Amino acid sequence: MTFDIVTIFPAMFEQPLAAGVIGRAIARGLLDVKVHDLRDFTPDRHRVVDDVPFGGGPGMVLKADPIFRALDAVEAARGKPLTVVLTSPQGPLLTQETARRLSGLGSIVILCGRYEGVDERVRGRVTEELSIGDYVLTGGELPALVILDAVARLVPGVVGDEQSVVDDSFSRGLLDFPQYTRPATLAWSGAPVPADMAVPEVLLSGNHRDIRRWRKREAVTRTLERRPDLLAGASLDDEEREMLREIVAQRDK
C-alpha cells in the first residue's frame, strides 16, 4: 500500500517511520511511504506556505496553491487519481471501520493541517476529512501518523500475527479481554502480592474451551463496563449475546 504525506514538518516523520512494525513493513516493501515537504511546492524564494486570513482574525492559513501543486506532483508520480485525507477537527472521528475501509484502497494521500486550517478551496481536492479526537493539537502531523498506523497495520503481512489483528479491540465492537504473561506469581518487593493480582486459574488450566469462554465473557464484561456505547453496533455471536444477557441480569439484581 502507498501513503503520501504532505506536511511542512517532514522531520516529524523520520523516526516514527523508521521504527517498529511500520518501519519493518517499509523495509520489506509492504508499505511505500513518501513524505513531501509542502515548502518544496512554493514558487517564491522564501518558500511561503501560509498567509493571513481574508477578513482579518488571529493566526495564519495554509495557502491553496502550494497544496494544489503538491497534489498534482503526487498524482503524476503515482499515475492514478488520488484519495486525499485531510487531518481536521471538522472531520468525523477516526474509527476502526474507517481504517479498515481505507486499508482496502491501496493508496492514500494525507494532508497535514496547520495553524487556523487550510484555504477553504483546498477542500475541493479532498476526499474526506478525519479527526482523531475532540482536542486541539499544534498541527496535523501526529494525527497523520495515527491514521497511517491504524490503516497500515490492516494491510496483509504488516503485522506478523494476522490473528492478533482479527482479535483487536474495536474489530468486532468489543474491547479486548485481560492479558497476562509470565511469571504467574509476582514477587518484586518481598511483600505479599494482593489476591487481585493473581493470574486467573483458568488461564493456567490448559483447558482451551474454558479459556476461550473466559476470554469472551471478560471482553463482553469489560466493554459493558467501560464502553457500553460500542455494544449497539458490536458483532456478537450467539454465545456472546447470551453472556451479555446473563451479565446484565446479574448486574440489575
Residue pairs with C-beta under 8 A, 6 or more apart in sequence:
1 30
1 31
1 32
1 103
1 105
1 106
1 107
1 151
1 152
1 155
2 31
2 32
2 33
2 34
2 78
2 106
2 107
2 108
3 31
3 32
3 33
3 34
3 107
3 108
3 109
3 110
3 148
3 151
3 152
4 33
4 34
4 35
4 36
4 74
4 78
4 82
4 107
4 108
4 109
4 110
5 13
5 33
5 34
5 35
5 36
5 109
5 110
5 112
5 144
5 148
6 36
6 38
6 67
6 70
6 71
6 74
6 109
6 110
6 111
6 112
7 13
7 35
7 36
7 37
7 38
7 112
7 140
7 141
7 144
8 37
8 38
8 39
8 49
8 62
8 112
8 114
9 112
9 139
9 141
10 35
10 36
10 37
12 141
12 142
12 145
13 35
13 141
13 144
13 145
16 22
16 145
17 23
17 26
17 33
17 35
18 26
21 152
21 153
21 158
21 159
22 31
22 33
22 148
22 149
22 152
22 153
22 158
25 31
25 152
25 155
25 157
25 158
26 32
26 33
28 157
30 155
30 157
30 158
31 152
31 155
31 158
33 148
34 74
36 70
36 73
36 74
38 49
38 62
38 66
38 67
38 70
39 47
39 49
39 66
40 47
40 70
41 66
41 67
41 69
41 70
41 73
42 48
42 49
42 66
42 69
48 63
49 62
49 63
49 66
50 60
50 61
50 62
50 63
50 114
50 115
51 60
51 61
51 63
52 60
52 61
53 59
53 60
53 61
53 116
57 116
58 116
59 115
59 116
60 115
60 116
61 115
61 116
61 117
61 118
61 119
62 113
62 114
62 115
62 117
62 118
62 119
62 122
63 119
64 118
64 119
64 121
64 122
67 111
67 118
67 119
67 122
67 125
68 122
68 125
71 82
71 84
71 109
71 125
74 82
74 109
75 81
75 82
78 107
80 107
82 107
82 108
82 109
82 127
83 102
83 105
83 107
83 108
83 109
83 127
84 108
84 109
84 110
84 111
84 125
84 126
84 127
84 128
85 102
85 108
85 109
85 110
85 111
85 126
85 127
85 128
85 129
85 130
85 147
86 110
86 111
86 113
86 118
86 122
86 123
86 126
86 128
86 129
86 130
86 140
87 110
87 111
87 112
87 113
87 129
87 130
87 131
87 132
87 140
87 143
87 144
87 147
88 113
88 117
88 118
88 129
88 130
88 131
88 140
89 131
89 134
89 136
90 129
90 131
91 128
91 129
91 130
91 131
92 98
92 129
92 130
92 131
93 130
93 131
93 132
93 133
93 134
94 130
94 131
94 132
94 143
94 146
94 147
94 150
95 170
96 150
96 168
96 170
96 171
98 130
99 147
99 150
99 151
99 154
100 154
102 108
102 147
102 151
103 151
103 152
103 154
103 155
108 151
110 140
110 144
110 147
110 148
111 118
111 122
111 126
111 140
112 139
112 140
112 141
112 143
112 144
113 139
113 140
114 139
114 140
115 139
123 129
130 143
130 147
131 143
132 142
132 143
132 146
132 147
137 143
152 158
153 159
153 165
154 165
156 162
159 165
165 171
167 176
168 176
169 175
169 176
170 230
172 234
172 235
172 236
173 223
173 230
173 231
173 233
173 234
173 235
173 236
174 219
174 220
174 223
174 230
174 234
174 236
174 240
175 219
175 222
175 223
175 226
175 227
175 230
176 219
176 222
177 214
177 215
177 216
177 218
177 219
177 222
178 200
178 218
178 222
180 199
180 200
180 203
184 198
184 199
184 204
185 193
185 198
185 199
186 193
186 197
187 193
200 214
202 210
202 211
202 214
203 211
203 214
205 211
213 239
216 239
216 240
216 243
217 243
217 247
219 240
220 236
220 240
220 243
220 244
220 247
221 247
223 230
223 231
223 234
224 231
224 244
224 247
224 248
224 251
231 244
236 244
